[in-house]
Amino acid sequence: MSDAQSESLSPHDDLFVYAEHVYDVVGFADPVAVRNRTVKAFVKRDRWVDALQKAKNDLGLVFFSWLSAIDWTNDVQVGDPPVGHVKERFEVLATVADITEGRRVTFTTDVPKDDARIDSLSKVYGGANWFERGAFEMFGIEFVGHPSLRKLYLPEGFEGNPMLKSFPLLSREIRPWPGSVDVEPMPEASS
Amino acid sequence: MMHLADAAISLELETPEMTLNVGPQHPSTHGVLRLKARIDGERIVEVDPVIGYMHRGYEKLAEVRTYPQIIALLNRIDWVSGYANEIPFVVAAERLMEVEPPPRAQYIRLILTEMARIASHFLFMASYPMELGAASPFFFAFRERERVLDLIESVTGGRFHPNFNRIGGVKPAAGAGATTKTVIQDLPAGFYAETRIAMDKVLAVCDELEDLIVGNEILLARTKGVGVMSAELAASYGVSGPNLRASGVEFDLRRTEDYLPYDDFDFWVPTGENGDCYDRYVMRVHEIRESCKMILAAIDGIPSGPIIAKVPKVIKLPKGEIYMRAESPKGEVGYYLVSEGGTGPYRLVVRTASFSNVSVLPVLLEGVLIPDLIAIFGSFDFVLGDVDR
């Protein structure tokens, strides 16, 4: 756990101990953040399914909570860009939990944008099926081995991946927010 | 290896496969869900739910909104229990900011969350028997649901979309001031008395509703042993809330997550035995009773004091990420909030309960009879806004 950020937690914290347990059991999942009852563990892309399989079988994290992705880029069309320079990549996240004590682990991996593919979890957790279809249409990430990788929400024929930071929000393009009513600048933060 | 005799039988009984289209405009779909069913006679071979008719792109919208604006968005995801949807988001923001809402605000949140749970469960208890042909429970449940919605409205000003939470507490009533200690105008006059009356009525109607269901042969025949879901299947698909507990899992996020002061109350977490449609119905009756008791205990023990902590005028969250989940009436609702230090999130992942609850339907509906189709998917108590986000 060399690069673990113990965000204002003492090493004796229960969650910190659990993070070490996750590291020991999975073997190749590095806890990168420990906070608010969540252990965030980084795994390499090629061991993604391995890690989740171990989490399910050996850690007892049988509950599939959610899977999604983050588009990390400094060149954004919507919202504010990240503060510092970030490496261009997709971050794929999957949160699994147990159904006894309320433990949960968010597994994370990096997927390069020029080779946006990752193995599908749908054989390990049935619930991953729809979440992966969602990430496929929203980010254009291909889930290798998915039983039927097709659009989930969007209509057939829709072009583009709406959750990409390079995809503009059309309503915002037409009418900038805040609307013309709010002419005053936002007040500065004061605490 | 196939015997010749078997081949003959299967040839004789073969029926041509048909496609049955249910929805998107179907009275039992609670919105716009479309099911494409391949059927063989009366049996369903395969079901493919088509969702997205109500996709509003909340995750994208959240990236261009400020944190207080997002609260107003989130209670529109599941409009039946809008208040309960706001809670995990504001708690996530508070934890990132390291702001602790005052105890009184936490109690008000708890009371309103449980009221939202009662209102949401009553809607299900009204509509589900209706889908199976029993009309009477509808009127019983809706009458009492209105009382609960009136109470929510009297505090927040909205029946469905309260937008009552603020980061750091709850909205102060007009003229009350954020940290008023002497004159508390946060809850309307007569709220406690009204609540006690309403809760008594709710508890009474729970017994009536249970009688109407437990004593109804037809309803029992249509729900007992129908749509049985194992705990393993439920967990693997992320089915949560009462639907998971109906399969015999004693797990409630109100016990394991410390997002509201649920530790101050004793409440029973009901579990089912068979995981069938009947169990999923009965879970909600029990949960309404527990919520009523919790509300009554909460208004007796509600602490006084301010209702909102001191927070900056412009909310900016420090750089960081956090996942916060809570037990909404329909199951686990959670928000993964990624902040880059601005006034809005860099990314907000919205995890809704109904989405996962519906994703298990293709597995459960395989091989069932067409009349059971409505019985099974109705029993999951989903709202399409919660599925489509």
Chai-1 contact restraints between the chains, C-beta under 6 A:
chainA,res_idxA,chainB,res_idxB,connection_type,confidence,min_distance_angstrom,max_distance_angstrom,comment,restraint_id
A,N36,B,R95,contact,1.0,0.0,6.0,A-B,restraint_1
A,N36,B,I322,contact,1.0,0.0,6.0,A-B,restraint_2
A,T38,B,Y323,contact,1.0,0.0,6.0,A-B,restraint_3
A,V62,B,A235,contact,1.0,0.0,6.0,A-B,restraint_4
A,F63,B,A235,contact,1.0,0.0,6.0,A-B,restraint_5
A,F64,B,G238,contact,1.0,0.0,6.0,A-B,restraint_6
A,S65,B,G238,contact,1.0,0.0,6.0,A-B,restraint_7
A,W66,B,R351,contact,1.0,0.0,6.0,A-B,restraint_8
A,S68,B,V349,contact,1.0,0.0,6.0,A-B,restraint_9
A,I70,B,R347,contact,1.0,0.0,6.0,A-B,restraint_10
A,V78,B,E63,contact,1.0,0.0,6.0,A-B,restraint_11
A,V78,B,V64,contact,1.0,0.0,6.0,A-B,restraint_12
A,G79,B,E63,contact,1.0,0.0,6.0,A-B,restraint_13
A,G79,B,V64,contact,1.0,0.0,6.0,A-B,restraint_14
A,D80,B,G342,contact,1.0,0.0,6.0,A-B,restraint_15
A,P82,B,E340,contact,1.0,0.0,6.0,A-B,restraint_16
A,V83,B,E340,contact,1.0,0.0,6.0,A-B,restraint_17
A,V83,B,G341,contact,1.0,0.0,6.0,A-B,restraint_18
A,I99,B,A235,contact,1.0,0.0,6.0,A-B,restraint_19
A,I99,B,V249,contact,1.0,0.0,6.0,A-B,restraint_20
A,I99,B,F251,contact,1.0,0.0,6.0,A-B,restraint_21
A,G102,B,T256,contact,1.0,0.0,6.0,A-B,restraint_22
A,Y125,B,S236,contact,1.0,0.0,6.0,A-B,restraint_23
A,G126,B,S236,contact,1.0,0.0,6.0,A-B,restraint_24
A,G126,B,Y237,contact,1.0,0.0,6.0,A-B,restraint_25
A,G127,B,Y237,contact,1.0,0.0,6.0,A-B,restraint_26
A,G127,B,G238,contact,1.0,0.0,6.0,A-B,restraint_27
A,G127,B,S356,contact,1.0,0.0,6.0,A-B,restraint_28
A,G127,B,S359,contact,1.0,0.0,6.0,A-B,restraint_29
A,W130,B,S359,contact,1.0,0.0,6.0,A-B,restraint_30
A,Y153,B,G52,contact,1.0,0.0,6.0,A-B,restraint_31
A,Y153,B,H55,contact,1.0,0.0,6.0,A-B,restraint_32
A,P162,B,K60,contact,1.0,0.0,6.0,A-B,restraint_33
A,L169,B,V64,contact,1.0,0.0,6.0,A-B,restraint_34
A,R172,B,V64,contact,1.0,0.0,6.0,A-B,restraint_35
A,A189,B,P312,contact,1.0,0.0,6.0,A-B,restraint_36
A,A189,B,V314,contact,1.0,0.0,6.0,A-B,restraint_37
A,A189,B,K316,contact,1.0,0.0,6.0,A-B,restraint_38
A,S191,B,P312,contact,1.0,0.0,6.0,A-B,restraint_39
